[in-house]
Amino acid sequence: MKLDDSKNKMTLQELIDTNNFINHLSVDCAIFGFHNNTLKVLLLKYHELNLWAIPGGFIFEDEHLDDAAYRILYERTHLEDVYLEQFYAFGHKDRTERKNPHRQLLENKGINITKEHWINKRFVTIGYYALIDYTLSHTFPDAFNETCAWFDVNDLPEMAFDHQEIIEKGLEHLRKTIDYKLVGSNLLPEKFTMKDLQNLYETILGETFRRNNFQRKMLSLNILERHEKLFDGSANKAPYLYSFIKK
Amino acid sequence: MKLDDSKNKMTLQELIDTNNFINHLSVDCAIFGFHNNTLKVLLLKYHELNLWAIPGGFIFEDEHLDDAAYRILYERTHLEDVYLEQFYAFGHKDRTERKNPHRQLLENKGINITKEHWINKRFVTIGYYALIDYTLSHTFPDAFNETCAWFDVNDLPEMAFDHQEIIEKGLEHLRKTIDYKLVGSNLLPEKFTMKDLQNLYETILGETFRRNNFQRKMLSLNILERHEKLFDGSANKAPYLYSFIKK
């Protein structure tokens, strides 16, 4: 799919005037980043508000839901080549009633809308997540947001709507699916030691394991192939190198 | 939550006249049933059409999405006390254009609606699944359907919309999550043998395992507690009994 950069130049007025979004539905993306043994999540800060959100947006009437997720992520963050996986639809009826920044943002821009405007309706949002090696270093201001930043998942700022819950649920999902998520990821080099793998698991799962137990569990999953030892000068203690078995 | 049986007495005309559903959104439930080493799925047959569907329906404007799923399942099948888990939102833009029975059903009843009626809009549907020991033996005709029946997952009849894809994706999800789904389920007696457990896994995963490999994998998951042997008269060969560790 070709991602188009023009739509993120949309002003708030143009967004509000858009009349071909599917009402009641949105997409939000929990993008987890791993680097130097820390697990972070990508957040956007609303203009002139001390409130953060994960990258999200609306779905055009003629757009496949998954395509909307990739487009929205690209427009808000310029991230592409990220494998997004859907994990949950958040459908509490009051989920957008608290910490909703839209009214304030519109007031700040002097934009008036009716109570019946689509942006004031109840939204069910479809959550997507990804796990990447974090590489994003720029900020991409748009109609809603002034900056992008990575936050430690254990130290989040004030979040809009139910976005804290979306991050927690995304993280829970990531933890449940970690065994097969890592296989296709680029978070480890082609060949790695059991210690590298254990560091990655411990960071993502937020707990520590005994070395022997961890090794036994990993080998029982049948996802690893063993290679030569890693030569580091002290041959006796050299650890084996592993790679994920390609299916 | 109190489930109300009155809504499934709704006629097709009353359903069509309902104006407080959230537009564009529906819920569909893939209910898998295990019994006598067979895995089945619960389907409904449309009135006077040779077309089947999984139990589904629409969400009221003031209704939590999860509550809607339980209500819809109850109204269509009278199943309650089933733990429903959300697994995917199906959002292909053309997903209701093929094998859509609504027009024919309405025509058969002499009900005329406009092209702009909410039931003619594009729908994103939120899929829920459950795994139960199948106990349902009655049929519950309603506005859309004349009967309920269990089908072998490998031998489905002609399905409406993208419901075959929803079942396949639900099954894939069930297979991925089987290790923790079984722990809370009532598909096995309180204490069971490794052979009972292996039969259940093989039926759900649709593949066979070598006895030793299966046992090693199960024990490595740390979800089983070992008890006394099952006395069956030939003490030498008596298998151990296991139960799931209660967390």
Chai-1 contact restraints between the chains, C-beta under 6 A:
chainA,res_idxA,chainB,res_idxB,connection_type,confidence,min_distance_angstrom,max_distance_angstrom,comment,restraint_id
A,I22,B,H24,contact,1.0,0.0,6.0,A-B,restraint_1
A,H24,B,I22,contact,1.0,0.0,6.0,A-B,restraint_2
A,H24,B,H24,contact,1.0,0.0,6.0,A-B,restraint_3
A,D62,B,K93,contact,1.0,0.0,6.0,A-B,restraint_4
A,H64,B,H92,contact,1.0,0.0,6.0,A-B,restraint_5
A,H64,B,K93,contact,1.0,0.0,6.0,A-B,restraint_6
A,L65,B,G91,contact,1.0,0.0,6.0,A-B,restraint_7
A,A89,B,A89,contact,1.0,0.0,6.0,A-B,restraint_8
A,A89,B,I126,contact,1.0,0.0,6.0,A-B,restraint_9
A,G91,B,L65,contact,1.0,0.0,6.0,A-B,restraint_10
A,H92,B,H64,contact,1.0,0.0,6.0,A-B,restraint_11
A,K93,B,D62,contact,1.0,0.0,6.0,A-B,restraint_12
A,K93,B,H64,contact,1.0,0.0,6.0,A-B,restraint_13
A,I126,B,A89,contact,1.0,0.0,6.0,A-B,restraint_14
A,S220,B,S220,contact,1.0,0.0,6.0,A-B,restraint_15
